[in-house]
Amino acid sequence: MNRRTLLAVALCALCALAGCGAVGSPPTTGGTDATPSTGVAGAGANDTALAPQGTTLNATVVDVADGDTVDVRLANGTTETVRLVGVDTPEVWVQNTPAEFRGMANTSTTRDCLRSWGNRASDYTKRLDGERVTLAFDPNTDRRGYYGRLLAYVYANGTNQNYALVERGLARVYTESDFSRKATFLDAADAAHGARAGLWQCGAGGGGTGSDDGSKDRTSTETAGDASTLAVASVHADAAGPDGDNLNDEYVVLRNGGDAAIDLDGATVADEAGHTYTFPADATLDAGASLTLHTGSGDDAAGEYYWGSERPVWNNGGDTVIVRSANDTLLARHTYA
C-alpha cells in the first residue's frame, strides 16, 4: 500500500471517529411521534435554500437547556453543547431584555410574556431530546462561540430547527451574527411578526403585552382573508376530569363563515409545538357549517372528526391553533390563553 493510499485510509478513519456526515446531507433516520419533523408545516423541511451545506456532523441530542441550546453526543462519544446559530429565544433562566425584541415595551408584563414564550420555545426544542440530528456549520460564522459552544444549524429529518423557531414566532433572528442565511430568516421573522405569532404577541398592541396596570389579553385570531373565511370558533382545552382520561372532551371547533364549501382534503391542524392532524381525503366544510375535531379516537361522521392522539394536545394554560391547507397555505391561526 503506497503513501497516498495510506493517507486516504487514515483520513477516512478520522472522519468516522469525528462523526462526519455526508456533506450537505440531512439525516435519513426515521422519525417518531416526538420528532419535530412530524407535521412541521412550512418549516423549510423541503426547501433547498435551507438544506445543510458544507461540513456536517451526525449527533444525538442528549439534553435541552432551553429553546436555542442543546447538548449532543457525537459519533465518537464526545459531548458538545450546541448554540443554534442565527436565532435567539426568550430567556427562561434570567430576566429578558424587551429592547432586544422588535416593538417590545420595557414593562414587567412584557418581560413575563417573553418568559412564557421562552418556556414554550424550550418545550418545542425538547422534542429533539433523544433524537438523531445533523449539525451543519455556517460558512460565515466561527465554529465555536464565546463560551466554547458549537454554533450550528440543527436538522431533524431534514427540518431546520433554527428556522422553524423563527417561523413559528418562538425566536427572534440574532441579527448580531453575520450568518449566511440571515436574509431568509429575517423574511420568516417579518411574517411571524406581521401575524403576531408566538412571542410577537408580547409587542405593543399585541395580545400578550397587556397594559402597564398588568392587564392581559392573550387571545388573538387570524384568518387567511376577510371575515368570511375559515375560522377557529372555539377551543375546549380543559376536558372534564383528567385530560388524559377524557381525550374526546378536548376539542377544537372550526367554522366556515363563507358562502362556499371549503375542501379540507389534506388540510392540517397543528398546535404550537407542531403536533399535527391531517384531514382525510373526503373532508369538506359546507358554507355556514362547523366541525369539531376531538383529540381522542372515534369514527369520523357528520362534522365530528377524531385526531386519534393517545395524549392531550391542547395546553390548558394557552396554545395556538394553526390550520393550513394541503399546499401549506395558512387558513386560520387562533391563540388562546
Disulfide bonds with the S-S distance in Angstrom:
Cys113-Cys202 1.98
